Amino acid sequence: MGGMDTYRIVADGDWRLYHPSEVPKGWRMVGTIYSEKHGLTGALGRSSTGLYGMFRFGELRGLDQGVVAAALLRDRLLATKRASRP
């Protein structure tokens, strides 16, 4: 069941739906993230060291950092495209 995951990120997504508790020290919430491989949505957080993780109701999951970077770029490009429409 290996293989690379695909993430869908919404940078302004309501992360509080998936992490309603206090943000851990050294982390900031970025938005929401969906893992196609696992069929899970969670809050996307970034640590003070620059690593991304998925928070789901108190659990922190590690993420493939390169795939997160590509998904963030894709989200920014889509947001720019939406904003430029008349």
Summary of the structure (lengths in Angstrom):
residues: 86
radius of gyration: 13.1
end to end distance: 43.9
largest distance: 43.9
contacts: 227
relative contact order: 0.23
helix: 26%
strand: 35%
